[in-house]
Every structure is written in C-alpha cells, then in structure tokens.
Amino acid sequence: MYGTQPVLPLNETRKSIHVKVNINKKKRLKMSKFEVGDKAIKPKGYAFPCTVVGVFETLAGNVRVVGEMDEYGLLHIFNENQLEPATDE
C-alpha cells in the first residue's frame, strides 16, 4: 500500500547507488570500438544516426554503447555490435 514507507530527507540515503559501480573497480573496461563523441550508425533495421554519449560495461562484463540520435535527441542503449562507425559520405 502507498505511504507505508517513511520518506527520507534529500541528504540521507539507505543505500548508495555507487555500490554497483565499484563492484569491479579493479577490473578495467574492455576495449570498445567507440568513444564518447564518435559518430555512429545502425546498419541493420531501422535507421539510427547518432553520436556516442556513453560507453560502459554491464555487471556481466558486456560492453554497451549509448547513442543520442542526431535528429531527435533520443537516447538508446545498444550492444556494441549493433552499431558501426559513421563514414563521411
């Protein structure tokens, strides 16, 4: 039921969201074919010309790439193999 949990003040948290980020602190991020700022396209299926705004590794160790669609600003998280570097054509 709603309202049964106490509301915490803004400066107090029960659990830090940074815990998951630091689980693999000693492990380095796998090499990715993308860096933030790279232009990319989705070569199969629907068109998604984008700029890479994030590259990260999941807890399972898989590389994910966040692309921001150039025309609309839509963010999408891709498996790295779903995108290709954009060419200047």
Residue pairs with C-beta under 8 A, 6 or more apart in sequence:
8 14
20 59
23 59
24 57
24 59
29 55
29 56
29 57
29 63
30 57
30 61
30 63
32 55
32 63
32 65
32 80
33 80
33 85
34 40
34 52
34 55
34 65
34 80
34 83
34 85
35 52
35 55
36 52
36 53
36 54
36 55
37 51
37 52
38 51
38 52
38 85
38 86
39 49
39 50
39 51
39 52
39 85
39 86
40 49
40 50
40 51
40 52
40 65
40 67
40 83
40 84
40 85
40 86
41 47
41 48
41 49
41 50
41 83
41 84
41 86
42 48
42 50
42 67
42 78
42 82
42 83
42 84
43 83
43 84
44 82
48 67
48 69
48 76
49 69
49 70
49 71
49 86
50 67
50 68
50 69
50 70
50 76
50 83
51 67
51 68
51 70
52 65
52 66
52 67
52 68
52 83
53 66
53 67
53 68
53 75
54 65
54 66
55 63
55 64
55 65
55 66
56 63
56 64
56 66
57 63
57 64
58 64
62 79
63 79
63 80
64 77
64 78
64 79
64 80
65 77
65 78
65 79
65 80
65 82
65 83
66 75
66 76
66 77
66 78
67 75
67 76
67 78
67 83
68 74
68 75
69 75
69 76
